[in-house]
Amino acid sequence: MTKKKADGEHIRCVCGAKTVPKQFRLEGIKVRGSECPKCGEAYFNSEDANRALIYNKIKHEIMSGKVAKAGNSYVLRLPKKLVSALGLSVGRTIDIRLDSPTEVVLCI
């Protein structure tokens, strides 16, 4: 599915009916797509669906980050596969919460 189709264009389903744009949730991740009102067939945006698949593969994996220093600030470097799965980009602001002395939660 092309990006244009995922953003609201009606596409023709395999059953012949026109689909209706819809937002799905796969593993808690928003996935753009469309659904056929006649047969219920779902079509997902390939970029969003791929992100959900990557997330599903790594959700219980223990990954390492590295603390670095940039000027007077500290930087936490995240693994590329984690950044991809969460759809993060340079400059994106995230919330950080300290749950215990050994647990930090990133909220996107």
C-alpha positions as CSV (number, residue, x, y, z in Angstrom):
1,M,0.0,0.0,0.0
2,T,1.4,3.4,-0.9
3,K,1.6,6.3,1.6
4,K,-1.2,8.1,-0.3
5,K,-3.5,5.2,0.0
6,A,-2.8,4.8,3.8
7,D,-3.7,8.5,4.4
8,G,-7.3,8.2,3.3
9,E,-7.7,7.0,-0.3
10,H,-10.3,4.4,-0.8
11,I,-8.8,1.3,-2.4
12,R,-10.6,-1.6,-4.0
13,C,-10.7,-4.8,-2.0
14,V,-10.2,-8.3,-3.4
15,C,-14.0,-8.8,-3.1
16,G,-14.6,-5.7,-5.3
17,A,-15.9,-3.3,-2.7
18,K,-14.2,0.0,-1.8
19,T,-12.4,0.1,1.5
20,V,-12.8,2.7,4.2
21,P,-9.8,4.3,5.9
22,K,-9.3,3.1,9.4
23,Q,-6.6,3.2,12.1
24,F,-5.7,-0.1,13.7
25,R,-3.7,-1.0,16.8
26,L,-1.2,-3.8,16.6
27,E,0.6,-4.6,19.8
28,G,-0.3,-1.1,21.0
29,I,1.1,0.6,17.9
30,K,-1.1,2.7,15.7
31,V,-1.2,1.4,12.2
32,R,-2.9,3.3,9.3
33,G,-4.8,1.3,6.8
34,S,-8.3,0.6,5.5
35,E,-11.0,-2.0,5.9
36,C,-13.6,-3.5,3.6
37,P,-17.1,-2.9,4.9
38,K,-18.3,-5.9,2.9
39,C,-15.9,-8.7,3.8
40,G,-13.9,-7.2,6.6
41,E,-10.5,-7.6,4.9
42,A,-7.9,-5.2,6.4
43,Y,-5.1,-3.5,4.5
44,F,-2.3,-2.0,6.5
45,N,0.2,0.7,5.7
46,S,3.5,-1.2,5.0
47,E,5.7,1.2,7.0
48,D,3.4,1.2,10.1
49,A,2.9,-2.6,9.9
50,N,6.7,-3.2,9.6
51,R,7.2,-1.0,12.7
52,A,4.7,-3.2,14.6
53,L,6.5,-6.4,13.5
54,I,9.9,-5.0,14.6
55,Y,8.4,-4.1,17.9
56,N,7.0,-7.6,18.3
57,K,10.4,-9.2,17.6
58,I,12.3,-7.1,20.2
59,K,9.7,-6.4,22.9
60,H,11.2,-8.8,25.5
61,E,14.8,-8.5,24.3
62,I,17.3,-6.9,26.7
63,M,19.3,-4.2,24.8
64,S,22.2,-2.1,25.9
65,G,22.3,1.7,25.6
66,K,25.4,3.8,26.3
67,V,25.7,6.9,28.3
68,A,27.8,9.7,26.7
69,K,28.5,13.3,27.5
70,A,27.7,16.2,25.1
71,G,28.7,19.5,26.6
72,N,27.2,19.8,30.0
73,S,24.5,17.2,29.3
74,Y,24.4,13.4,29.3
75,V,23.1,11.5,26.4
76,L,21.7,8.0,26.3
77,R,22.4,6.3,23.0
78,L,19.7,3.8,22.0
79,P,20.0,0.8,19.7
80,K,18.9,1.4,16.2
81,K,16.3,-1.4,16.2
82,L,14.7,0.1,19.3
83,V,14.5,3.6,17.6
84,S,13.0,2.0,14.5
85,A,10.4,0.0,16.4
86,L,9.3,3.1,18.3
87,G,9.3,5.4,15.3
88,L,11.7,7.8,17.0
89,S,13.6,10.5,15.1
90,V,16.3,13.1,15.9
91,G,14.9,16.0,17.8
92,R,11.8,14.1,19.1
93,T,11.0,14.9,22.7
94,I,10.1,12.0,25.0
95,D,9.0,11.9,28.6
96,I,11.2,10.1,31.2
97,R,10.0,8.7,34.5
98,L,12.0,7.1,37.3
99,D,10.1,4.1,38.6
100,S,12.8,2.9,41.0
101,P,16.5,3.3,41.6
102,T,17.2,0.7,38.8
103,E,14.2,1.4,36.4
104,V,13.7,4.3,34.0
105,V,10.7,4.4,31.8
106,L,10.6,6.3,28.5
107,C,7.2,7.5,27.4
108,I,6.7,8.4,23.8
